[in-house]
Amino acid sequence: MILNVNKPAGWTSADVVRKVKRLTGEKKVGHGGTLDPFAEGVLIIGTGKDTKKLTSVSASDKTYEAVLQLGEETDTLDVTGTIVKKKKIPRLSRKIIENVLTKFEGDILQTPPAYSAKKINGVRSYKIARQGKPVVHKSVLIHIYSLKLLDFDPQSICFSVTCSKGTYVRVLGSDIAHALDTVGFLKKLIRKSSGTYSLNDSKQISELEKEWK
């Protein structure tokens, strides 16, 4: 069985997997691509034999909508972190922002964040970072298919991005802020689609609970 779940903000991807295990009674349950705890939206869950299909789901392109808070940077590059840096926000216009966004389209090198699930010598990166130890990841080649400005105000930017597997939108947001001569962190992140699965067709946890009651 393949389930398109609308992961709530505050839940980890593993939380959703555990929930589906309890509801369905399936022993083998997995997901097709981690979604950060603060993020929400499409999380594809597979059970039983269908967990084999999750490899292709994980490898598929994904679309996100994000809100980037400017002027402050957190250690996690998202709203859950501690503010570690502040910088004045320059006066921005739609043209200035859009010119910066175009620079990130296509193939780009991106350095995964310290607070991520990537492993270093078998240990999750975020566990090392939480101990206050330095974390250095190698840059990875990713592809940004589309990067569009949706809205903005003097303190924040709302954008949509369609990207390849392995893209960290938190890092993209931070890099965009730096390119605008300030700093920033993601205040909100919604995965709108994962491959052929879209948010419009996803199910809330409450709907799953009713189905499997």
VOBA-1610 file (N, C-alpha, C; in pm, whole numbers, padded with zeros to 5 digits, always signed):
BEGIN
Met+00083-00120+00000Met+00000+00000+00000Met+00088+00126+00000Ile+00051+00223-00083Ile+00119+00352-00087Ile+00022+00458-00037Leu+00065+00536+00061Leu-00018+00641+00118Leu+00046+00778+00097Asn-00033+00873+00051Asn+00012+01011+00035Asn-00038+01088+00156Val+00052+01111+00252Val+00014+01172+00380Val+00055+01319+00385Asn-00033+01401+00437Asn-00002+01543+00460Asn+00059+01551+00600Lys+00192+01550+00606Lys+00260+01551+00736Lys+00237+01684+00806Pro+00193+01680+00931Pro+00173+01805+01005Pro+00307+01862+01052Ala+00314+01994+01065Ala+00433+02058+01122Ala+00448+02011+01266Gly+00571+01983+01308Gly+00596+01937+01444Gly+00615+01787+01454Trp+00570+01715+01351Trp+00590+01570+01347Trp+00718+01540+01270Thr+00792+01437+01312Thr+00904+01390+01232Thr+00848+01292+01130Ser+00926+01264+01026Ser+00883+01165+00927Ser+00869+01028+00994Ala+00957+01001+01091Ala+00951+00874+01165Ala+00823+00866+01248Asp+00776+00979+01299Asp+00650+00982+01375Asp+00534+00932+01288Val+00533+00977+01161Val+00426+00938+01069Val+00436+00789+01040Val+00557+00740+01020Val+00577+00596+00995Val+00524+00514+01113Arg+00558+00557+01235Arg+00511+00484+01355Arg+00359+00487+01364Lys+00300+00602+01330Lys+00154+00616+01335Lys+00087+00520+01238Val+00138+00514+01116Val+00082+00425+01015Val+00099+00278+01057Lys+00211+00247+01119Lys+00233+00110+01170Lys+00125+00071+01269Arg+00098+00164+01363Arg-00003+00137+01466Arg-00142+00125+01406Leu-00173+00212+01311Leu-00308+00213+01252Leu-00335+00091+01165Thr-00236+00051+01085Thr-00256-00056+00988Thr-00218-00195+01040Gly-00130-00196+01141Gly-00082-00325+01191Gly+00028-00384+01105Glu+00070-00309+01002Glu+00179-00354+00915Glu+00312-00347+00990Lys+00395-00448+00971Lys+00525-00448+01038Lys+00629-00370+00958Lys+00616-00378+00825Lys+00713-00312+00738Lys+00652-00184+00681Val+00702-00069+00729Val+00652+00062+00685Val+00771+00156+00667Gly+00771+00233+00559Gly+00879+00329+00535Gly+00826+00452+00465His+00914+00551+00447His+00872+00674+00377His+00965+00704+00260Gly+00915+00782+00165Gly+00991+00813+00044Gly+01051+00952+00045Gly+01138+00979+00141Gly+01204+01110+00145Gly+01171+01188+00270Thr+01270+01206+00357Thr+01252+01276+00485Thr+01202+01419+00467Leu+01110+01457+00554Leu+01061+01595+00560Leu+01095+01646+00700Asp+01162+01762+00708Asp+01203+01817+00837Asp+01084+01830+00932Pro+01107+01816+01064Pro+00998+01826+01161Pro+00916+01955+01149Phe+00980+02069+01125Phe+00907+02197+01117Phe+00826+02208+00988Ala+00861+02126+00887Ala+00794+02132+00756Ala+00666+02052+00756Glu+00584+02078+00656Glu+00458+02004+00641Glu+00439+01968+00494Gly+00338+01888+00467Gly+00307+01854+00329Gly+00329+01709+00293Val+00346+01684+00164Val+00349+01549+00108Val+00461+01462+00165Leu+00421+01353+00227Leu+00515+01250+00273Leu+00456+01117+00227Ile+00527+01050+00137Ile+00478+00924+00082Ile+00520+00808+00172Ile+00420+00732+00214Ile+00442+00617+00302Ile+00413+00489+00227Gly+00500+00390+00242Gly+00479+00260+00180Gly+00472+00152+00287Thr+00389+00051+00265Thr+00379-00059+00360Thr+00403-00192+00289Gly+00448-00291+00367Gly+00467-00425+00311Gly+00557-00427+00189Lys+00515-00500+00086Lys+00594-00513-00038Lys+00610-00379-00111Asp+00516-00288-00088Asp+00520-00159-00159Asp+00630-00066-00108Thr+00698-00105-00001Thr+00811-00022+00045Thr+00920-00020-00061Lys+00922-00120-00151Lys+01021-00123-00259Lys+01001-00007-00356Lys+00878+00043-00366Lys+00848+00153-00457Lys+00900+00287-00405Leu+00936+00291-00277Leu+00977+00416-00215Leu+01111+00468-00266Thr+01193+00378-00321Thr+01323+00420-00374Thr+01304+00518-00490Ser+01210+00487-00579Ser+01185+00575-00693Ser+01116+00704-00648Val+01033+00695-00544Val+00966+00814-00491Val+01070+00909-00432Ser+01162+00852-00357Ser+01267+00931-00293Ser+01355+01001-00397Ala+01377+00934-00511Ala+01464+00987-00615Ala+01395+01090-00704Ser+01264+01104-00690Ser+01189+01194-00778Ser+01208+01341-00742Asp+01173+01428-00837Asp+01180+01572-00814Asp+01069+01612-00718Lys+01093+01722-00646Lys+00995+01767-00547Lys+00972+01918-00559Thr+00852+01960-00523Thr+00817+02102-00527Thr+00780+02149-00387Tyr+00832+02264-00349Tyr+00809+02320-00216Tyr+00763+02466-00226Glu+00695+02508-00121Glu+00664+02651-00102Glu+00726+02689+00032Ala+00802+02797+00033Ala+00875+02834+00155Ala+00861+02982+00187Val+00867+03011+00317Val+00871+03150+00363Val+01005+03172+00430Leu+01083+03265+00375Leu+01217+03295+00423Leu+01216+03423+00506Gln+01246+03409+00635Gln+01255+03525+00725Gln+01393+03588+00709Leu+01399+03716+00685Leu+01526+03783+00661Leu+01576+03858+00785Gly+01706+03882+00789Gly+01765+03963+00896Gly+01819+03884+01014Glu+01781+03757+01024Glu+01829+03672+01133Glu+01860+03532+01079Glu+01962+03469+01135Glu+01996+03332+01095Glu+01999+03243+01218Thr+01946+03123+01205Thr+01949+03027+01317Thr+02049+02916+01287Asp+02089+02844+01391Asp+02186+02736+01373Asp+02133+02623+01287Thr+02001+02604+01287Thr+01940+02496+01208Thr+01892+02545+01071Leu+01897+02678+01050Leu+01849+02743+00928Leu+01697+02735+00914Asp+01629+02702+01025Asp+01483+02703+01024Asp+01430+02762+01155Val+01299+02766+01168Val+01233+02833+01279Val+01256+02764+01414Thr+01301+02639+01413Thr+01320+02566+01539Thr+01454+02597+01606Gly+01544+02662+01533Gly+01678+02683+01584Gly+01696+02805+01672Thr+01820+02825+01716Thr+01860+02939+01798Thr+01924+03044+01708Ile+01885+03169+01727Ile+01942+03277+01645Ile+02091+03292+01675Val+02173+03282+01570Val+02318+03290+01586Val+02379+03409+01513Lys+02297+03474+01430Lys+02350+03586+01352Lys+02237+03683+01315Lys+02270+03812+01313Lys+02175+03913+01268Lys+02244+04006+01169Lys+02169+04053+01072Lys+02226+04145+00974Lys+02114+04232+00917Lys+02146+04356+00892Lys+02048+04451+00840Lys+01994+04403+00704Ile+01866+04424+00683Ile+01801+04385+00557Ile+01805+04505+00462Pro+01862+04492+00345Pro+01863+04604+00251Pro+01723+04628+00194Arg+01706+04739+00133Arg+01576+04769+00072Arg+01561+04682-00053Leu+01456+04604-00057Leu+01438+04508-00166Leu+01322+04545-00257Ser+01333+04504-00380Ser+01225+04521-00478Ser+01202+04387-00545Arg+01091+04371-00613Arg+01062+04247-00685Arg+01174+04216-00785Lys+01221+04318-00855Lys+01325+04298-00956Lys+01455+04250-00893Ile+01494+04310-00782Ile+01618+04271-00713Ile+01609+04124-00670Ile+01497+04087-00608Ile+01480+03949-00559Ile+01479+03850-00675Glu+01403+03881-00780Glu+01393+03789-00894Glu+01527+03772-00965Asn+01605+03878-00972Asn+01739+03868-01033Asn+01828+03774-00953Val+01815+03777-00821Val+01894+03687-00735Val+01846+03543-00752Leu+01715+03523-00756Leu+01660+03388-00768Leu+01706+03319-00896Thr+01715+03393-01006Thr+01756+03332-01133Thr+01898+03275-01126Lys+01981+03329-01038Lys+02119+03282-01023Lys+02126+03141-00963Phe+02018+03099-00900Phe+02018+02967-00835Phe+01953+02859-00921Glu+01902+02894-01037Glu+01838+02795-01124Glu+01942+02714-01200Gly+01909+02589-01229Gly+02001+02501-01300Gly+02084+02417-01205Asp+02199+02371-01250Asp+02290+02292-01166Asp+02365+02384-01071Ile+02360+02354-00942Ile+02435+02432-00843Ile+02495+02338-00739Leu+02603+02381-00677Leu+02663+02306-00567Leu+02602+02353-00437Gln+02563+02259-00353Gln+02502+02294-00225Gln+02568+02212-00114Thr+02597+02278-00003Thr+02656+02209+00112Thr+02545+02172+00211Pro+02524+02043+00238Pro+02421+02001+00333Pro+02442+02067+00469Pro+02334+02097+00541Pro+02347+02163+00671Pro+02399+02071+00780Ala+02459+02131+00882Ala+02509+02053+00996Ala+02394+01978+01063Tyr+02280+02047+01078Tyr+02162+01984+01139Tyr+02083+01913+01029Ser+02127+01793+00996Ser+02059+01712+00896Ser+02077+01565+00932Ala+02005+01480+00859Ala+02010+01336+00887Ala+02126+01266+00816Lys+02206+01342+00740Lys+02321+01282+00673Lys+02417+01225+00777Lys+02483+01117+00740Lys+02571+01050+00837Lys+02719+01083+00815Ile+02791+01094+00926Ile+02936+01111+00924Ile+02992+00997+01008Asn+03064+00907+00941Asn+03117+00787+01009Asn+03007+00711+01084Gly+02891+00702+01020Gly+02780+00624+01075Gly+02694+00696+01177Val+02727+00824+01207Val+02650+00900+01306Val+02574+01013+01236Arg+02447+01029+01273Arg+02366+01137+01215Arg+02431+01272+01243Ser+02438+01353+01139Ser+02503+01484+01147Ser+02446+01572+01258Tyr+02313+01571+01274Tyr+02251+01659+01375Tyr+02291+01620+01518Lys+02321+01493+01538Lys+02362+01448+01672Lys+02500+01505+01706Ile+02587+01512+01606Ile+02720+01568+01626Ile+02709+01719+01651Ala+02623+01786+01571Ala+02605+01930+01583Ala+02549+01968+01720Arg+02458+01885+01771Arg+02397+01913+01903Arg+02499+01905+02016Gln+02608+01834+01992Gln+02715+01822+02092Gln+02811+01941+02084Gly+02784+02032+01991Gly+02869+02149+01977Gly+02995+02124+01898Lys+03001+02007+01834Lys+03119+01973+01756Lys+03102+02023+01612Pro+03214+02061+01548Pro+03206+02110+01410Pro+03165+02000+01312Val+03080+02037+01217Val+03033+01942+01115Val+03064+02001+00978Val+03136+01924+00898Val+03168+01970+00763Val+03126+01865+00661His+03032+01903+00574His+02987+01812+00468His+03047+01856+00335Lys+03065+01761+00246Lys+03110+01794+00111Lys+02993+01852+00032Ser+03023+01945-00057Ser+02919+02003-00141Ser+02866+01898-00238Val+02737+01908-00269Val+02671+01812-00357Val+02609+01888-00475Leu+02614+01827-00593Leu+02554+01889-00710Leu+02404+01859-00710Ile+02324+01964-00714Ile+02178+01950-00719Ile+02127+02028-00840His+01998+02013-00869His+01941+02087-00983His+01813+02158-00940Ile+01809+02287-00967Ile+01689+02366-00940Ile+01618+02389-01073Tyr+01503+02324-01091Tyr+01429+02334-01216Tyr+01354+02467-01227Ser+01301+02510-01115Ser+01222+02633-01115Ser+01230+02699-00978Leu+01246+02831-00977Leu+01253+02907-00851Leu+01179+03038-00873Lys+01061+03050-00811Lys+00975+03165-00839Lys+00940+03243-00712Leu+00941+03373-00724Leu+00899+03461-00615Leu+00747+03466-00613Leu+00687+03433-00499Leu+00541+03436-00485Leu+00493+03565-00420Asp+00569+03611-00320Asp+00529+03731-00247Asp+00648+03777-00163Phe+00646+03903-00119Phe+00751+03951-00030Phe+00705+04076+00045Asp+00769+04101+00159Asp+00750+04224+00234Asp+00889+04265+00283Pro+00903+04374+00357Pro+01037+04418+00397Pro+01118+04316+00479Gln+01049+04220+00546Gln+01120+04125+00633Gln+01121+03980+00583Ser+01043+03949+00481Ser+01037+03808+00440Ser+01006+03791+00291Ile+01037+03671+00244Ile+01015+03635+00104Ile+00944+03501+00099Cys+00843+03490+00014Cys+00774+03363-00008Cys+00809+03317-00149Phe+00861+03196-00162Phe+00900+03146-00294Phe+00861+03001-00312Ser+00852+02958-00438Ser+00828+02817-00469Ser+00951+02764-00542Val+00981+02638-00520Val+01097+02577-00586Val+01067+02433-00624Thr+01105+02397-00745Thr+01101+02258-00789Thr+01246+02215-00805Cys+01282+02107-00737Cys+01424+02070-00729Cys+01445+01920-00733Ser+01571+01883-00751Ser+01608+01742-00757Ser+01621+01683-00617Lys+01635+01552-00614Lys+01659+01480-00489Lys+01785+01536-00421Gly+01782+01542-00289Gly+01901+01584-00215Gly+01911+01733-00191Thr+01811+01807-00238Thr+01813+01953-00217Thr+01763+01987-00077Tyr+01839+02070-00007Tyr+01795+02122+00122Tyr+01743+02263+00101Val+01610+02280+00113Val+01550+02412+00090Val+01593+02509+00199Arg+01624+02458+00319Arg+01677+02543+00427Arg+01806+02611+00383Val+01894+02533+00320Val+02022+02586+00274Val+02000+02682+00158Leu+01909+02646+00069Leu+01876+02734-00044Leu+01828+02870+00008Gly+01740+02866+00109Gly+01689+02990+00168Gly+01801+03074+00226Ser+01891+03011+00298Ser+02004+03081+00358Ser+02093+03141+00250Asp+02118+03065+00144Asp+02203+03113+00034Asp+02138+03231-00039Ile+02006+03226-00054Ile+01933+03337-00117Ile+01947+03462-00031Ala+01932+03447+00100Ala+01946+03561+00192Ala+02084+03623+00181His+02187+03540+00178His+02326+03589+00164His+02344+03664+00033Ala+02283+03610-00074Ala+02293+03674-00205Ala+02222+03810-00207Leu+02128+03828-00114Leu+02056+03956-00100Leu+02126+04048+00000Asp+02248+04008+00042Asp+02330+04084+00135Asp+02270+04093+00276Thr+02208+03982+00317Thr+02158+03973+00455Thr+02168+03827+00498Val+02099+03788+00603Val+02093+03649+00646Val+01946+03610+00660Gly+01919+03481+00676Gly+01780+03439+00688Gly+01764+03294+00730Phe+01641+03258+00765Phe+01606+03120+00798Phe+01465+03092+00750Leu+01433+02965+00728Leu+01299+02929+00683Leu+01200+02930+00798Lys+01097+03011+00782Lys+00992+03022+00883Lys+00884+02917+00859Lys+00868+02880+00730Lys+00764+02784+00693Lys+00810+02709+00569Leu+00776+02579+00563Leu+00810+02499+00446Leu+00700+02396+00422Ile+00648+02396+00300Ile+00542+02302+00262Ile+00586+02225+00139Arg+00587+02092+00146Arg+00615+02013+00026Arg+00484+01998-00049Lys+00480+02058-00168Lys+00357+02058-00247Lys+00342+01933-00333Ser+00456+01875-00371Ser+00449+01752-00451Ser+00578+01672-00439Ser+00566+01543-00463Ser+00680+01452-00465Ser+00657+01359-00582Gly+00731+01382-00691Gly+00705+01305-00813Gly+00564+01332-00862Thr+00486+01226-00879Thr+00348+01241-00930Thr+00246+01262-00818Tyr+00292+01260-00693Tyr+00201+01277-00579Tyr+00192+01424-00539Ser+00069+01474-00525Ser+00052+01616-00491Ser-00020+01636-00358Leu-00004+01756-00304Leu-00066+01790-00176Leu-00218+01785-00183Asn-00273+01818-00299Asn-00419+01817-00317Asn-00479+01678-00296Asp-00399+01575-00324Asp-00448+01437-00311Asp-00405+01370-00181Ser-00335+01445-00094Ser-00285+01386+00030Ser-00394+01375+00136Lys-00369+01291+00236Lys-00466+01271+00343Lys-00410+01319+00476Gln-00496+01382+00555Gln-00458+01425+00689Gln-00448+01301+00779Ile-00371+01315+00887Ile-00359+01206+00984Ile-00497+01168+01038Ser-00581+01268+01061Ser-00716+01242+01115Ser-00800+01157+01019Glu-00781+01176+00889Glu-00853+01097+00789Glu-00807+00951+00793Leu-00677+00933+00809Leu-00623+00796+00818Leu-00675+00726+00943Glu-00685+00802+01052Glu-00736+00745+01178Glu-00879+00697+01162Lys-00961+00773+01090Lys-01100+00733+01067Lys-01108+00607+00979Glu-01020+00604+00877Glu-01021+00490+00784Glu-00980+00359+00852Trp-00885+00369+00945Trp-00830+00249+01005Trp-00876+00226+01149Lys-00981+00296+01186Lys-01034+00284+01324Lys-01085+00143+01349
//
